[in-house]
């Protein structure tokens, strides 16, 4: 195990936009090489920090025995905050939901959203990525000290800690150079695409969780109705992805949710995306076969297992 130097100045806390101050803090990181087991050394003090939504959190680091990180190399010249004789790559840790065996990737669409975004960023970066799978039914104490809310995903980059999936995508654009995932907000397509994306998962979840057979038909119609604006948007936009020719944050948000629709709704409700939604079906084929999605996806069986508690 290589002992990395203590940063001379550092901040550990929940991510905040650039114009909000962070609380000074000096963590000490031990990162093993090359097996990529990441451990945190508990510092002498803790720091009270604030989230972008102004919630107070108590942030600290503690030893994390027996947790394993899958490591994948990505692109970047930004390794100046951490010294490693073997590599100058920047290091990113993403904590995600573990699968049913506690070793595989789990079915959390919000973890998938950030994981997919990281894979999209890797096309232009040289990052060293650790994926740490958290057993969300038996969360280890060290993780609850890291994120007292106990939620996933959590993104950690050097001294920055981000405990919300949308904030994580904003942070990725602030921390790393293009492609900028949030550049979509400058697109004239963004407003209609964003509105269409927001309706999908609530309609899908109500349909899947519905316990009364008499209500299934109505919930199916609601899901069809939620998918229709996406199809209309794609027909009008005539672009490969929601806001243009490349994947943006909205695609990273939508694709994991559509993945759940195509797997869980098909398995438990024999649901199929209506054939008249041709533009949406073509989009799904493109995004499901994109490199960022393929390199961040979990097995369909994880989705089936994840929703099985409602059946």
Residue pairs with C-beta under 8 A, 6 or more apart in sequence:
1 30
1 31
1 32
1 33
2 30
2 31
2 32
2 33
2 84
2 85
2 86
3 30
4 28
4 29
4 30
4 31
4 82
4 83
4 84
5 83
6 26
6 28
7 26
7 27
7 81
7 158
7 159
9 24
9 26
10 24
10 25
10 26
10 27
10 158
10 159
11 22
11 23
11 24
11 25
11 159
11 160
12 23
12 25
12 27
12 47
12 49
12 59
12 61
12 159
12 160
12 161
13 22
13 23
13 25
13 47
13 49
13 50
13 57
13 59
13 159
13 160
13 161
14 49
14 50
14 51
14 52
14 57
14 59
14 161
14 162
14 163
15 51
15 52
15 155
15 160
15 161
15 162
15 163
15 164
15 167
15 168
15 170
15 171
16 22
16 50
16 51
16 52
17 52
17 170
17 174
18 174
20 50
20 52
22 49
22 160
23 47
23 48
23 49
24 47
25 43
25 45
25 47
25 59
25 159
26 43
27 40
27 41
27 43
27 61
27 159
28 41
28 43
29 40
29 41
29 82
30 39
30 40
30 41
31 38
31 39
31 82
31 84
31 91
32 38
32 39
33 84
33 86
33 87
34 71
34 86
36 68
36 69
36 70
36 71
36 130
37 67
37 68
37 69
38 64
38 67
38 69
38 93
38 130
38 132
39 63
39 64
39 65
40 61
40 62
40 63
40 64
40 142
40 146
41 61
41 63
42 60
42 61
42 62
42 63
43 60
43 61
46 58
46 59
46 60
47 59
47 60
48 56
48 57
48 58
48 59
49 56
49 57
49 59
50 56
50 57
51 57
51 163
51 164
51 167
52 164
52 167
53 164
57 147
57 148
57 149
57 163
58 148
59 146
59 161
60 145
60 146
61 145
61 146
62 141
62 142
62 145
62 146
63 142
64 140
64 142
64 143
65 142
67 132
67 140
67 142
68 103
68 132
68 133
69 93
69 130
69 131
69 132
70 130
70 131
70 133
71 128
71 129
71 130
71 131
72 128
72 129
72 131
72 295
73 89
73 126
73 127
73 128
73 129
74 89
74 92
74 118
74 121
74 122
74 125
74 126
74 127
74 128
74 129
75 122
75 123
75 124
75 125
75 126
75 127
76 89
76 90
76 125
76 126
76 127
76 176
77 88
77 126
78 90
78 176
79 87
79 88
79 89
79 90
79 91
80 88
81 90
81 158
81 159
82 90
82 91
82 158
87 128
89 126
89 127
89 128
90 125
90 126
90 127
90 128
90 157
90 158
90 176
91 127
91 128
91 130
91 157
91 158
92 118
92 127
92 128
92 129
92 130
92 155
92 156
92 157
93 129
93 130
93 132
93 155
93 156
93 157
94 111
94 114
94 115
94 118
94 129
94 130
94 131
94 132
94 153
94 154
94 155
94 156
95 132
95 134
95 143
95 146
95 147
95 152
95 153
95 154
95 155
95 156
96 105
96 106
96 108
96 111
96 112
96 114
96 115
96 131
96 132
96 133
96 134
96 152
96 153
97 105
97 106
97 107
97 108
97 111
97 133
97 134
97 136
97 152
97 153
98 104
98 105
98 106
98 133
98 134
98 135
98 136
99 105
99 106
99 107
99 133
99 298
99 299
99 302
99 305
100 106
100 302
100 305
102 133
102 135
103 133
104 133
104 298
104 299
104 302
105 111
105 115
105 131
105 133
105 296
105 297
105 298
105 299
105 302
106 133
106 136
106 298
106 302
106 306
107 260
107 298
107 302
107 303
107 305
107 306
107 307
108 136
108 152
108 153
109 201
109 256
109 257
109 259
109 260
110 152
110 153
110 165
110 256
111 152
111 153
111 165
112 255
112 256
112 259
112 296
112 297
112 298
113 153
113 165
113 169
113 252
113 253
113 256
114 153
114 155
114 165
114 168
114 169
114 252
115 131
115 153
115 296
116 247
116 252
116 255
116 256
116 292
116 293
116 296
117 168
117 169
117 172
117 181
117 249
117 252
117 292
118 127
118 129
118 172
118 296
119 291
119 292
119 293
119 295
119 296
120 179
120 181
120 247
120 252
120 292
121 127
121 172
121 176
121 179
121 181
122 129
123 179
123 291
123 292
124 177
124 178
124 179
125 176
125 177
127 176
134 140
134 143
134 152
136 150
136 152
139 150
143 150
144 150
146 154
146 161
147 154
147 161
147 163
149 163
151 163
153 165
153 168
154 161
154 162
154 163
155 161
155 162
155 168
155 171
155 172
156 162
157 171
157 175
160 171
160 175
162 168
162 171
166 253
169 181
169 182
169 249
169 252
170 182
172 181
173 180
173 181
173 182
173 183
179 246
181 247
181 248
181 249
181 252
182 248
182 249
183 248
184 190
184 193
184 242
184 243
184 244
184 248
184 249
184 250
187 243
187 244
189 233
189 237
189 239
189 242
189 243
189 244
190 243
190 250
192 229
192 233
192 236
193 233
193 237
193 242
193 243
193 250
194 250
195 229
196 229
196 230
196 232
196 233
197 230
197 242
197 250
197 253
197 254
197 257
199 226
199 229
200 226
200 227
200 230
200 254
200 257
200 258
200 261
201 257
201 260
202 226
203 219
203 222
203 223
203 225
203 226
204 223
204 226
204 257
204 260
204 261
204 264
204 265
206 219
206 222
207 216
207 219
207 220
207 222
207 223
207 265
207 269
207 271
208 264
208 265
208 268
208 269
208 307
208 310
209 310
210 216
210 219
211 310
216 269
220 269
220 271
223 261
223 265
223 271
224 274
227 261
227 273
227 274
227 277
227 280
228 277
230 254
230 277
230 280
230 283
231 276
231 277
231 278
231 279
231 280
232 279
233 242
234 242
234 279
234 280
234 282
234 283
235 279
237 243
239 245
240 246
240 283
240 286
241 247
241 248
241 251
241 283
241 286
241 287
242 248
242 250
242 251
242 254
242 283
243 250
243 251
247 287
247 290
247 292
251 287
252 292
254 287
255 287
255 288
255 293
258 284
258 287
258 288
259 288
259 297
259 303
260 303
260 307
261 271
261 273
262 273
262 284
263 300
263 303
263 304
264 303
264 304
264 306
264 307
265 271
266 272
267 304
268 304
268 307
268 310
268 311
273 280
273 281
273 284
275 281
287 293
288 294
